[in-house]
């Protein structure tokens, strides 16, 4: 009782309340700063990095190249993350131990064949465009010719 009376008389109770409020504001400011930094990092991240951070599969065509001398030949440069490989394995395109590039190649061949079939262009027994060559680029990337 007497302690509280002295605190009120000397204004210490007000100082303690202000200190408590300042600590709350500091905690909120630190949390807000951390949230802003995370949002900034996500804004700077690539679509692949954002998908990977969310644990979502990601695949994209980075570039398409056409042979100037023979327009029937060219290649796509694909990029993917580990989650996409897991999704392909679950869909039956590969097994543990298979190189990622081979798993993606199986999927890509199937995708291309399905697109041709839907367009009425598929001809069973005929190789379309000759061959597909996969060049490993590293870091989850490959060129598919």
C-alpha positions in Angstrom: 0.0 0.0 0.0 2.6 2.5 1.1 4.8 1.5 -1.9 1.9 2.4 -4.3 1.3 5.6 -2.5 4.9 6.7 -2.9 4.8 5.7 -6.6 1.7 7.9 -7.1 3.1 10.8 -5.2 6.4 10.7 -7.1 4.8 10.0 -10.5 6.6 6.6 -10.8 3.3 4.8 -11.5 2.9 7.0 -14.6 6.4 6.3 -15.7 5.9 2.6 -15.3 2.7 2.7 -17.3 4.5 4.7 -20.0 7.3 2.2 -20.0 4.8 -0.7 -20.4 3.2 1.1 -23.3 6.6 1.8 -25.0 7.5 -1.9 -24.7 4.1 -2.9 -26.3 4.8 -0.4 -29.1 8.3 -1.7 -29.6 7.0 -5.3 -29.8 4.4 -4.3 -32.4 7.1 -2.3 -34.4 9.5 -5.3 -34.4 6.7 -7.6 -35.7 5.6 -5.0 -38.3 9.2 -4.6 -39.5 9.6 -8.4 -39.8 6.4 -8.7 -41.7 7.4 -5.9 -44.1 10.8 -7.5 -44.6 9.2 -10.8 -45.4 6.8 -9.1 -47.9 9.8 -7.4 -49.5 11.7 -10.6 -49.8 8.7 -12.3 -51.4 8.3 -9.5 -53.8 11.9 -9.9 -54.9 11.6 -13.7 -55.2 11.1 -15.4 -58.5 7.8 -17.3 -59.2 9.8 -20.5 -58.7 11.1 -19.4 -55.3 7.6 -18.3 -54.2 6.1 -21.6 -55.3 8.9 -23.5 -53.6 8.5 -21.5 -50.4 4.8 -22.4 -50.4 5.6 -26.1 -51.1 3.8 -26.0 -54.5 4.9 -27.6 -57.7 6.4 -25.2 -60.3 7.3 -25.7 -64.0 7.8 -23.1 -66.6 9.2 -22.7 -70.1 12.1 -20.2 -69.8 12.9 -19.9 -73.4 12.0 -21.4 -76.8 14.7 -21.7 -79.5 14.0 -22.5 -83.2 16.8 -23.6 -85.6 17.2 -20.9 -88.2 18.4 -23.4 -90.8 15.6 -26.0 -90.1 12.5 -24.6 -88.6 11.3 -28.1 -87.7 14.0 -28.3 -85.1 14.4 -26.3 -81.9 14.2 -26.7 -78.2 12.5 -25.5 -75.0 14.4 -24.5 -71.9 12.4 -25.7 -68.9 12.7 -24.9 -65.2 11.1 -26.8 -62.3 11.3 -27.3 -58.6 11.5 -30.5 -56.5 7.8 -30.3 -55.7 7.0 -30.7 -59.4 9.2 -33.8 -59.6 7.3 -35.3 -56.6 4.1 -34.5 -58.4 5.3 -36.2 -61.6 6.4 -39.3 -59.6 3.0 -39.5 -58.0 1.5 -39.4 -61.5 3.6 -42.3 -62.6 6.3 -40.4 -64.7 9.2 -41.6 -62.6 10.6 -43.4 -59.6 13.1 -42.6 -56.9 16.5 -42.8 -58.4 15.4 -41.6 -61.8 17.2 -38.4 -63.0 14.9 -35.4 -62.7 15.5 -34.6 -66.4 14.3 -38.0 -67.5 11.1 -37.7 -65.4 10.4 -34.2 -66.9 11.2 -35.5 -70.4 8.6 -38.4 -70.0 6.0 -35.8 -68.9 6.9 -33.4 -71.7 6.7 -36.1 -74.4 3.3 -37.2 -73.1 2.1 -33.5 -73.0 3.3 -32.9 -76.5 1.7 -36.1 -77.7 -1.6 -35.3 -76.0 -1.7 -31.8 -77.6 -1.1 -33.3 -81.1 -3.8 -35.9 -80.5 -6.3 -33.3 -79.4 -5.5 -31.3 -82.6 -6.0 -34.5 -84.7 -2.4 -34.5 -85.7 -1.1 -37.6 -83.9 -0.1 -40.5 -86.1 0.7 -43.7 -84.1 4.0 -45.3 -85.1 5.4 -42.1 -86.5 8.1 -40.1 -84.7 7.2 -36.5 -84.6 10.1 -34.2 -85.5 12.7 -36.9 -85.2 14.1 -37.0 -81.6 14.1 -35.3 -78.3 17.4 -34.5 -76.7 17.7 -33.4 -73.0 20.7 -31.3 -71.9 21.1 -30.9 -68.2 21.8 -27.3 -67.2 21.9 -27.9 -63.4 19.9 -26.2 -60.6 16.7 -28.0 -61.7 16.9 -26.8 -65.3 17.3 -28.5 -68.7 17.0 -27.8 -72.4 14.7 -30.1 -74.3 15.4 -30.3 -78.0 
